[in-house]
Amino acid sequence: MTMKWTDIHDIAIELADNYPDVDPLAVNFVDLRKWVMDLPDFNDDPERCGEKILEAIQAAWIEENE
């Protein structure tokens, strides 16, 4: 399954699985953007990502860890 920037929940699950010891609140948006783009199933235009999308991914990742 190919993920796009709008697949917030799926991205959060993958980040939680790939970075189990990382506190999502401690990740800056530059690193978060890179980590999302490095996910094996991620395939979307980097220019389609903005701060609101990164905030949503971070919030979903926090929720996934709870």
TARALIN-V51983 format. One record per residue. N is the residue number from 1. RES is the residue in one small letter. PSI is psi in whole degrees, 0 to 359 (* if undefined). Layout:
N;RES;PSI
N;RES;PSI
This chain:
1;m;126
2;t;132
3;m;144
4;k;171
5;w;331
6;t;352
7;d;59
8;i;310
9;h;316
10;d;320
11;i;316
12;a;319
13;i;314
14;e;318
15;l;318
16;a;321
17;d;320
18;n;335
19;y;64
20;p;335
21;d;8
22;v;134
23;d;115
24;p;331
25;l;340
26;a;358
27;v;126
28;n;162
29;f;332
30;v;312
31;d;317
32;l;314
33;r;316
34;k;316
35;w;320
36;v;313
37;m;337
38;d;351
39;l;138
40;p;325
41;d;4
42;f;132
43;n;91
44;d;164
45;d;123
46;p;333
47;e;348
48;r;0
49;c;132
50;g;180
51;e;322
52;k;321
53;i;316
54;l;322
55;e;318
56;a;319
57;i;315
58;q;316
59;a;318
60;a;323
61;w;317
62;i;314
63;e;320
64;e;326
65;n;344
66;e;*
